[in-house]
Amino acid sequence: MSAGSAWSRFQKIRGLWVEAITDTICAELYAGGIDVITTGNHIWDRREIMAYIAGDPRLLRPVNFPQGTPGNGFGVYALRDGRSVLVVNAMARLFMDALDDPFASVERVLGMHPLGQVSAILVDFHGEASSEKTSMGHFCDGRVSAVLGTHCHVPTADHRVFAGGTAYMTDVGMCGDYDSVIGMQKVAAVARFVRKLPGERLEVSQGEPTICGVLVETDDETGLARAIWPLRLGGKLDPALPQAALPKVAAPAK
Ligand SMILES: [Fe+2]
């Protein structure tokens, strides 16, 4: 899928994010070329997703929810050329809900599907504290292709490949309007801090969004990372385009 089509699809669906993930949003993302959806602490904001998730192996919830929680926290997905990729979704615990130990949960999954049996492994670690997220990166170093942090709504500048060959970034950032407070309209969001009183309902900020993400290049022999590039496209943030790997990607016309 080209960046242009991804951009137009994102423009179309972005207003839906405030309502959390639904089967309709999943269908929109799949139609736009998304292969797997990872989630986090807002996974159950819409109750109907609890019934839906059991029938959609491409929608993941954090693996360290208690036993018996609907859905899956990891999946092995086949590529068109016959290779396979393991995606693991885990949630941190510092300043977050006290779920099961994410390190033990990830260890258990890596024991079932080690690199070599699968061609690449991506760990999405959804959490608040950079210390816990960086620790997960080093914990997995040499055993997975990439550990990528989510949840903070801002992209960090620490993308790198660790000594053991695992690509890492503390947070890949938000896809949304950065002229906001983590995607919410800034006036109401700021007022909540200034007045310390219940204020008006937070609404999604509708300005020009930025798509944030990363591109990771892996070694076909080892499954480990060769390089990681940040991607920032559109909106208020300085652009970052992985030109070396995607020479045809261009920012949309203003
Ligand atoms: Fe989150």
Boltz pocket constraint, residues with backbone or C-beta under 6 A from the ligand:
constraints:
  - pocket:
      binder: B
      contacts: [[A, 40], [A, 41], [A, 42], [A, 126], [A, 150], [A, 151], [A, 152]]
      max_distance: 6.0
